[in-house]
């Protein structure tokens, strides 16, 4: 279930990143920072546990 959850999180993150592109690069970078800490890290940590 972990890979599926990660995929879902990345899709949700992409949903927030794409509107950020329309608003501006600064907004995009902030969203990427959030996605990196909240979605990507758990994906790497979960399989190890």
PQR file of N, CA, C, O and H, with PARSE charges and radii, in Angstrom:
ATOM      1  N   UNK A   1       0.827  -1.209   0.000 -0.4000 1.5000
ATOM      2  CA  UNK A   1       0.000   0.000   0.000 -0.0000 2.0000
ATOM      3  C   UNK A   1       0.861   1.259   0.000  0.5500 1.7000
ATOM      4  O   UNK A   1       0.401   2.327  -0.405 -0.5500 1.4000
ATOM      5  N   UNK A   2       2.091   1.138   0.448 -0.4000 1.5000
ATOM      6  CA  UNK A   2       2.960   2.312   0.541 -0.0000 2.0000
ATOM      7  C   UNK A   2       3.222   2.978  -0.815  0.5500 1.7000
ATOM      8  O   UNK A   2       3.071   4.195  -0.923 -0.5500 1.4000
ATOM      9  H   UNK A   2       2.464   0.271   0.777  0.4000 1.0000
ATOM     10  N   UNK A   3       3.613   2.214  -1.864 -0.4000 1.5000
ATOM     11  CA  UNK A   3       3.842   2.853  -3.174 -0.0000 2.0000
ATOM     12  C   UNK A   3       2.601   3.551  -3.704  0.5500 1.7000
ATOM     13  O   UNK A   3       2.697   4.621  -4.305 -0.5500 1.4000
ATOM     14  H   UNK A   3       3.735   1.226  -1.776  0.4000 1.0000
ATOM     15  N   UNK A   4       1.432   2.949  -3.485 -0.4000 1.5000
ATOM     16  CA  UNK A   4       0.189   3.568  -3.948 -0.0000 2.0000
ATOM     17  C   UNK A   4      -0.056   4.871  -3.212  0.5500 1.7000
ATOM     18  O   UNK A   4      -0.462   5.866  -3.811 -0.5500 1.4000
ATOM     19  H   UNK A   4       1.354   2.080  -2.997  0.4000 1.0000
ATOM     20  N   UNK A   5       0.191   4.861  -1.911 -0.4000 1.5000
ATOM     21  CA  UNK A   5       0.004   6.064  -1.110 -0.0000 2.0000
ATOM     22  C   UNK A   5       0.945   7.162  -1.583  0.5500 1.7000
ATOM     23  O   UNK A   5       0.547   8.322  -1.698 -0.5500 1.4000
ATOM     24  H   UNK A   5       0.521   4.052  -1.424  0.4000 1.0000
ATOM     25  N   UNK A   6       2.193   6.796  -1.856 -0.4000 1.5000
ATOM     26  CA  UNK A   6       3.171   7.770  -2.336 -0.0000 2.0000
ATOM     27  C   UNK A   6       2.733   8.361  -3.671  0.5500 1.7000
ATOM     28  O   UNK A   6       2.847   9.566  -3.890 -0.5500 1.4000
ATOM     29  H   UNK A   6       2.516   5.854  -1.762  0.4000 1.0000
ATOM     30  N   UNK A   7       2.234   7.515  -4.556 -0.4000 1.5000
ATOM     31  CA  UNK A   7       1.785   7.987  -5.858 -0.0000 2.0000
ATOM     32  C   UNK A   7       0.646   8.974  -5.687  0.5500 1.7000
ATOM     33  O   UNK A   7       0.607  10.008  -6.354 -0.5500 1.4000
ATOM     34  H   UNK A   7       2.141   6.535  -4.378  0.4000 1.0000
ATOM     35  N   UNK A   8      -0.285   8.653  -4.788 -0.4000 1.5000
ATOM     36  CA  UNK A   8      -1.408   9.550  -4.526 -0.0000 2.0000
ATOM     37  C   UNK A   8      -0.913  10.882  -4.000  0.5500 1.7000
ATOM     38  O   UNK A   8      -1.393  11.936  -4.418 -0.5500 1.4000
ATOM     39  H   UNK A   8      -0.253   7.813  -4.247  0.4000 1.0000
ATOM     40  N   UNK A   9       0.048  10.842  -3.083 -0.4000 1.5000
ATOM     41  CA  UNK A   9       0.587  12.074  -2.511 -0.0000 2.0000
ATOM     42  C   UNK A   9       1.264  12.923  -3.575  0.5500 1.7000
ATOM     43  O   UNK A   9       1.124  14.146  -3.578 -0.5500 1.4000
ATOM     44  H   UNK A   9       0.438   9.986  -2.744  0.4000 1.0000
ATOM     45  N   UNK A  10       1.998  12.280  -4.480 -0.4000 1.5000
ATOM     46  CA  UNK A  10       2.672  13.025  -5.544 -0.0000 2.0000
ATOM     47  C   UNK A  10       1.659  13.661  -6.488  0.5500 1.7000
ATOM     48  O   UNK A  10       1.861  14.782  -6.955 -0.5500 1.4000
ATOM     49  H   UNK A  10       2.112  11.286  -4.477  0.4000 1.0000
ATOM     50  N   UNK A  11       0.568  12.946  -6.769 -0.4000 1.5000
ATOM     51  CA  UNK A  11      -0.469  13.503  -7.635 -0.0000 2.0000
ATOM     52  C   UNK A  11      -1.120  14.706  -6.972  0.5500 1.7000
ATOM     53  O   UNK A  11      -1.390  15.713  -7.627 -0.5500 1.4000
ATOM     54  H   UNK A  11       0.404  12.035  -6.389  0.4000 1.0000
ATOM     55  N   UNK A  12      -1.373  14.600  -5.664 -0.4000 1.5000
ATOM     56  CA  UNK A  12      -1.949  15.731  -4.927 -0.0000 2.0000
ATOM     57  C   UNK A  12      -0.978  16.905  -4.934  0.5500 1.7000
ATOM     58  O   UNK A  12      -1.378  18.053  -5.130 -0.5500 1.4000
ATOM     59  H   UNK A  12      -1.154  13.782  -5.132  0.4000 1.0000
ATOM     60  N   UNK A  13       0.303  16.608  -4.717 -0.4000 1.5000
ATOM     61  CA  UNK A  13       1.326  17.649  -4.721 -0.0000 2.0000
ATOM     62  C   UNK A  13       1.376  18.329  -6.086  0.5500 1.7000
ATOM     63  O   UNK A  13       1.484  19.553  -6.169 -0.5500 1.4000
ATOM     64  H   UNK A  13       0.628  15.676  -4.558  0.4000 1.0000
ATOM     65  N   UNK A  14       1.298  17.539  -7.155 -0.4000 1.5000
ATOM     66  CA  UNK A  14       1.314  18.090  -8.508 -0.0000 2.0000
ATOM     67  C   UNK A  14       0.111  19.003  -8.714  0.5500 1.7000
ATOM     68  O   UNK A  14       0.209  20.019  -9.403 -0.5500 1.4000
ATOM     69  H   UNK A  14       1.211  16.545  -7.088  0.4000 1.0000
ATOM     70  N   UNK A  15      -1.017  18.645  -8.122 -0.4000 1.5000
ATOM     71  CA  UNK A  15      -2.219  19.470  -8.233 -0.0000 2.0000
ATOM     72  C   UNK A  15      -2.027  20.842  -7.608  0.5500 1.7000
ATOM     73  O   UNK A  15      -2.653  21.816  -8.026 -0.5500 1.4000
ATOM     74  H   UNK A  15      -1.098  17.820  -7.563  0.4000 1.0000
ATOM     75  N   UNK A  16      -1.151  20.915  -6.595 -0.4000 1.5000
ATOM     76  CA  UNK A  16      -0.876  22.200  -5.959 -0.0000 2.0000
ATOM     77  C   UNK A  16       0.241  22.938  -6.686  0.5500 1.7000
ATOM     78  O   UNK A  16       0.265  24.168  -6.710 -0.5500 1.4000
ATOM     79  H   UNK A  16      -0.643  20.124  -6.255  0.4000 1.0000
ATOM     80  N   UNK A  17       1.171  22.183  -7.280 -0.4000 1.5000
ATOM     81  CA  UNK A  17       2.322  22.789  -7.954 -0.0000 2.0000
ATOM     82  C   UNK A  17       1.901  23.439  -9.276  0.5500 1.7000
ATOM     83  O   UNK A  17       2.336  24.547  -9.589 -0.5500 1.4000
ATOM     84  H   UNK A  17       1.152  21.184  -7.260  0.4000 1.0000
ATOM     85  N   UNK A  18       1.066  22.759 -10.041 -0.4000 1.5000
ATOM     86  CA  UNK A  18       0.667  23.286 -11.346 -0.0000 2.0000
ATOM     87  C   UNK A  18       0.005  24.658 -11.257  0.5500 1.7000
ATOM     88  O   UNK A  18       0.376  25.545 -12.025 -0.5500 1.4000
ATOM     89  H   UNK A  18       0.713  21.858  -9.787  0.4000 1.0000
ATOM     90  N   UNK A  19      -0.966  24.879 -10.352 -0.4000 1.5000
ATOM     91  CA  UNK A  19      -1.513  26.231 -10.208 -0.0000 2.0000
ATOM     92  C   UNK A  19      -0.441  27.221  -9.772  0.5500 1.7000
ATOM     93  O   UNK A  19      -0.504  28.400 -10.120 -0.5500 1.4000
ATOM     94  H   UNK A  19      -1.268  24.158  -9.728  0.4000 1.0000
ATOM     95  N   UNK A  20       0.542  26.749  -9.012 -0.4000 1.5000
ATOM     96  CA  UNK A  20       1.634  27.610  -8.572 -0.0000 2.0000
ATOM     97  C   UNK A  20       2.446  28.128  -9.749  0.5500 1.7000
ATOM     98  O   UNK A  20       2.937  29.257  -9.720 -0.5500 1.4000
ATOM     99  H   UNK A  20       0.594  25.792  -8.729  0.4000 1.0000
ATOM    100  N   UNK A  21       2.592  27.299 -10.796 -0.4000 1.5000
ATOM    101  CA  UNK A  21       3.329  27.714 -11.984 -0.0000 2.0000
ATOM    102  C   UNK A  21       2.654  28.904 -12.641  0.5500 1.7000
ATOM    103  O   UNK A  21       3.328  29.803 -13.144 -0.5500 1.4000
ATOM    104  H   UNK A  21       2.194  26.382 -10.820  0.4000 1.0000
ATOM    105  N   UNK A  22       1.334  28.914 -12.642 -0.4000 1.5000
ATOM    106  CA  UNK A  22       0.596  30.004 -13.265 -0.0000 2.0000
ATOM    107  C   UNK A  22       0.743  31.293 -12.463  0.5500 1.7000
ATOM    108  O   UNK A  22       0.715  32.387 -13.025 -0.5500 1.4000
ATOM    109  H   UNK A  22       0.787  28.184 -12.234  0.4000 1.0000
ATOM    110  N   UNK A  23       0.900  31.159 -11.144 -0.4000 1.5000
ATOM    111  CA  UNK A  23       0.991  32.340 -10.291 -0.0000 2.0000
ATOM    112  C   UNK A  23       2.390  32.945 -10.318  0.5500 1.7000
ATOM    113  O   UNK A  23       2.539  34.167 -10.313 -0.5500 1.4000
ATOM    114  H   UNK A  23       0.923  30.270 -10.687  0.4000 1.0000
ATOM    115  N   UNK A  24       3.406  32.101 -10.346 -0.4000 1.5000
ATOM    116  CA  UNK A  24       4.765  32.637 -10.383 -0.0000 2.0000
ATOM    117  C   UNK A  24       5.777  31.663  -9.815  0.5500 1.7000
ATOM    118  O   UNK A  24       5.407  30.720  -9.115 -0.5500 1.4000
ATOM    119  H   UNK A  24       3.285  31.108 -10.349  0.4000 1.0000
ATOM    120  N   UNK A  25       7.063  31.881 -10.109 -0.4000 1.5000
ATOM    121  CA  UNK A  25       8.111  30.956  -9.696 -0.0000 2.0000
ATOM    122  C   UNK A  25       8.265  30.914  -8.179  0.5500 1.7000
ATOM    123  O   UNK A  25       8.482  29.843  -7.612 -0.5500 1.4000
ATOM    124  H   UNK A  25       7.363  32.648 -10.677  0.4000 1.0000
ATOM    125  N   UNK A  26       8.156  32.061  -7.519 -0.4000 1.5000
ATOM    126  CA  UNK A  26       8.317  32.093  -6.063 -0.0000 2.0000
ATOM    127  C   UNK A  26       7.278  31.210  -5.394  0.5500 1.7000
ATOM    128  O   UNK A  26       7.588  30.459  -4.470 -0.5500 1.4000
ATOM    129  H   UNK A  26       7.980  32.931  -7.980  0.4000 1.0000
ATOM    130  N   UNK A  27       6.054  31.307  -5.865 -0.4000 1.5000
ATOM    131  CA  UNK A  27       4.982  30.477  -5.322 -0.0000 2.0000
ATOM    132  C   UNK A  27       5.291  29.003  -5.564  0.5500 1.7000
ATOM    133  O   UNK A  27       5.078  28.162  -4.691 -0.5500 1.4000
ATOM    134  H   UNK A  27       5.803  31.917  -6.616  0.4000 1.0000
ATOM    135  N   UNK A  28       5.796  28.701  -6.758 -0.4000 1.5000
ATOM    136  CA  UNK A  28       6.127  27.319  -7.125 -0.0000 2.0000
ATOM    137  C   UNK A  28       7.152  26.735  -6.159  0.5500 1.7000
ATOM    138  O   UNK A  28       6.997  25.607  -5.693 -0.5500 1.4000
ATOM    139  H   UNK A  28       5.969  29.384  -7.467  0.4000 1.0000
ATOM    140  N   UNK A  29       8.189  27.496  -5.862 -0.4000 1.5000
ATOM    141  CA  UNK A  29       9.257  27.010  -4.992 -0.0000 2.0000
ATOM    142  C   UNK A  29       8.733  26.716  -3.594  0.5500 1.7000
ATOM    143  O   UNK A  29       9.152  25.744  -2.966 -0.5500 1.4000
ATOM    144  H   UNK A  29       8.314  28.413  -6.241  0.4000 1.0000
ATOM    145  N   UNK A  30       7.810  27.557  -3.098 -0.4000 1.5000
ATOM    146  CA  UNK A  30       7.242  27.329  -1.769 -0.0000 2.0000
ATOM    147  C   UNK A  30       6.440  26.035  -1.751  0.5500 1.7000
ATOM    148  O   UNK A  30       6.521  25.262  -0.796 -0.5500 1.4000
ATOM    149  H   UNK A  30       7.470  28.347  -3.608  0.4000 1.0000
ATOM    150  N   UNK A  31       5.664  25.799  -2.811 -0.4000 1.5000
ATOM    151  CA  UNK A  31       4.856  24.585  -2.889 -0.0000 2.0000
ATOM    152  C   UNK A  31       5.752  23.365  -2.992  0.5500 1.7000
ATOM    153  O   UNK A  31       5.485  22.336  -2.370 -0.5500 1.4000
ATOM    154  H   UNK A  31       5.598  26.426  -3.587  0.4000 1.0000
ATOM    155  N   UNK A  32       6.829  23.479  -3.788 -0.4000 1.5000
ATOM    156  CA  UNK A  32       7.777  22.366  -3.913 -0.0000 2.0000
ATOM    157  C   UNK A  32       8.389  22.037  -2.560  0.5500 1.7000
ATOM    158  O   UNK A  32       8.582  20.865  -2.238 -0.5500 1.4000
ATOM    159  H   UNK A  32       7.046  24.314  -4.293  0.4000 1.0000
ATOM    160  N   UNK A  33       8.697  23.057  -1.762 -0.4000 1.5000
ATOM    161  CA  UNK A  33       9.275  22.830  -0.436 -0.0000 2.0000
ATOM    162  C   UNK A  33       8.298  22.054   0.433  0.5500 1.7000
ATOM    163  O   UNK A  33       8.692  21.130   1.145 -0.5500 1.4000
ATOM    164  H   UNK A  33       8.540  24.010  -2.023  0.4000 1.0000
ATOM    165  N   UNK A  34       7.024  22.429   0.376 -0.4000 1.5000
ATOM    166  CA  UNK A  34       6.007  21.728   1.156 -0.0000 2.0000
ATOM    167  C   UNK A  34       5.874  20.286   0.678  0.5500 1.7000
ATOM    168  O   UNK A  34       5.815  19.364   1.492 -0.5500 1.4000
ATOM    169  H   UNK A  34       6.704  23.179  -0.203  0.4000 1.0000
ATOM    170  N   UNK A  35       5.826  20.088  -0.624 -0.4000 1.5000
ATOM    171  CA  UNK A  35       5.670  18.747  -1.192 -0.0000 2.0000
ATOM    172  C   UNK A  35       6.865  17.872  -0.814  0.5500 1.7000
ATOM    173  O   UNK A  35       6.706  16.689  -0.514 -0.5500 1.4000
ATOM    174  H   UNK A  35       5.874  20.837  -1.285  0.4000 1.0000
ATOM    175  N   UNK A  36       8.054  18.457  -0.830 -0.4000 1.5000
ATOM    176  CA  UNK A  36       9.263  17.704  -0.514 -0.0000 2.0000
ATOM    177  C   UNK A  36       9.287  17.219   0.925  0.5500 1.7000
ATOM    178  O   UNK A  36       9.743  16.110   1.203 -0.5500 1.4000
ATOM    179  H   UNK A  36       8.183  19.418  -1.074  0.4000 1.0000
ATOM    180  N   UNK A  37       8.795  18.046   1.841 -0.4000 1.5000
ATOM    181  CA  UNK A  37       8.859  17.673   3.251 -0.0000 2.0000
ATOM    182  C   UNK A  37       7.692  16.801   3.667  0.5500 1.7000
ATOM    183  O   UNK A  37       7.855  15.916   4.507 -0.5500 1.4000
ATOM    184  H   UNK A  37       8.424  18.947   1.616  0.4000 1.0000
ATOM    185  N   UNK A  38       6.514  17.031   3.098 -0.4000 1.5000
ATOM    186  CA  UNK A  38       5.315  16.331   3.566 -0.0000 2.0000
ATOM    187  C   UNK A  38       5.008  15.060   2.773  0.5500 1.7000
ATOM    188  O   UNK A  38       4.370  14.149   3.301 -0.5500 1.4000
ATOM    189  H   UNK A  38       6.381  17.751   2.416  0.4000 1.0000
ATOM    190  N   UNK A  39       5.444  14.983   1.525 -0.4000 1.5000
ATOM    191  CA  UNK A  39       5.069  13.844   0.680 -0.0000 2.0000
ATOM    192  C   UNK A  39       6.265  12.955   0.324  0.5500 1.7000
ATOM    193  O   UNK A  39       6.178  11.731   0.420 -0.5500 1.4000
ATOM    194  H   UNK A  39       5.962  15.723   1.095  0.4000 1.0000
ATOM    195  N   UNK A  40       7.374  13.563  -0.083 -0.4000 1.5000
ATOM    196  CA  UNK A  40       8.503  12.784  -0.586 -0.0000 2.0000
ATOM    197  C   UNK A  40       9.229  12.046   0.538  0.5500 1.7000
ATOM    198  O   UNK A  40       9.530  10.860   0.407 -0.5500 1.4000
ATOM    199  H   UNK A  40       7.446  14.557  -0.161  0.4000 1.0000
ATOM    200  N   UNK A  41       9.509  12.736   1.636 -0.4000 1.5000
ATOM    201  CA  UNK A  41      10.250  12.104   2.731 -0.0000 2.0000
ATOM    202  C   UNK A  41       9.555  10.865   3.282  0.5500 1.7000
ATOM    203  O   UNK A  41      10.214   9.838   3.446 -0.5500 1.4000
ATOM    204  H   UNK A  41       9.264  13.700   1.742  0.4000 1.0000
ATOM    205  N   UNK A  42       8.249  10.909   3.579 -0.4000 1.5000
ATOM    206  CA  UNK A  42       7.586   9.689   4.053 -0.0000 2.0000
ATOM    207  C   UNK A  42       7.715   8.530   3.063  0.5500 1.7000
ATOM    208  O   UNK A  42       7.754   7.373   3.482 -0.5500 1.4000
ATOM    209  H   UNK A  42       7.713  11.744   3.446  0.4000 1.0000
ATOM    210  N   UNK A  43       7.782   8.810   1.783 -0.4000 1.5000
ATOM    211  CA  UNK A  43       7.902   7.759   0.773 -0.0000 2.0000
ATOM    212  C   UNK A  43       9.239   7.024   0.926  0.5500 1.7000
ATOM    213  O   UNK A  43       9.310   5.812   0.722 -0.5500 1.4000
ATOM    214  H   UNK A  43       7.750   9.750   1.443  0.4000 1.0000
ATOM    215  N   UNK A  44      10.285   7.752   1.281 -0.4000 1.5000
ATOM    216  CA  UNK A  44      11.591   7.121   1.447 -0.0000 2.0000
ATOM    217  C   UNK A  44      11.705   6.445   2.811  0.5500 1.7000
ATOM    218  O   UNK A  44      12.374   5.420   2.936 -0.5500 1.4000
ATOM    219  H   UNK A  44      10.227   8.736   1.447  0.4000 1.0000
ATOM    220  N   UNK A  45      11.063   7.002   3.826 -0.4000 1.5000
ATOM    221  CA  UNK A  45      11.176   6.464   5.181 -0.0000 2.0000
ATOM    222  C   UNK A  45      10.317   5.226   5.379  0.5500 1.7000
ATOM    223  O   UNK A  45      10.730   4.295   6.070 -0.5500 1.4000
ATOM    224  H   UNK A  45      10.518   7.835   3.724  0.4000 1.0000
ATOM    225  N   UNK A  46       9.132   5.199   4.787 -0.4000 1.5000
ATOM    226  CA  UNK A  46       8.193   4.099   5.027 -0.0000 2.0000
ATOM    227  C   UNK A  46       8.756   2.723   4.659  0.5500 1.7000
ATOM    228  O   UNK A  46       8.658   1.805   5.473 -0.5500 1.4000
ATOM    229  H   UNK A  46       8.797   5.956   4.226  0.4000 1.0000
ATOM    230  N   UNK A  47       9.344   2.535   3.462 -0.4000 1.5000
ATOM    231  CA  UNK A  47       9.850   1.205   3.094 -0.0000 2.0000
ATOM    232  C   UNK A  47      10.951   0.720   4.043  0.5500 1.7000
ATOM    233  O   UNK A  47      11.072  -0.482   4.279 -0.5500 1.4000
ATOM    234  H   UNK A  47       9.424   3.281   2.801  0.4000 1.0000
ATOM    235  N   UNK A  48      11.747   1.630   4.585 -0.4000 1.5000
ATOM    236  CA  UNK A  48      12.838   1.238   5.479 -0.0000 2.0000
ATOM    237  C   UNK A  48      12.288   0.734   6.803  0.5500 1.7000
ATOM    238  O   UNK A  48      12.863  -0.163   7.420 -0.5500 1.4000
ATOM    239  H   UNK A  48      11.649   2.606   4.394  0.4000 1.0000
ATOM    240  N   UNK A  49      11.177   1.308   7.239 -0.4000 1.5000
ATOM    241  CA  UNK A  49      10.569   0.867   8.494 -0.0000 2.0000
ATOM    242  C   UNK A  49       9.904  -0.478   8.274  0.5500 1.7000
ATOM    243  O   UNK A  49       9.325  -1.041   9.204 -0.5500 1.4000
ATOM    244  H   UNK A  49      10.710   2.037   6.738  0.4000 1.0000
TER
END
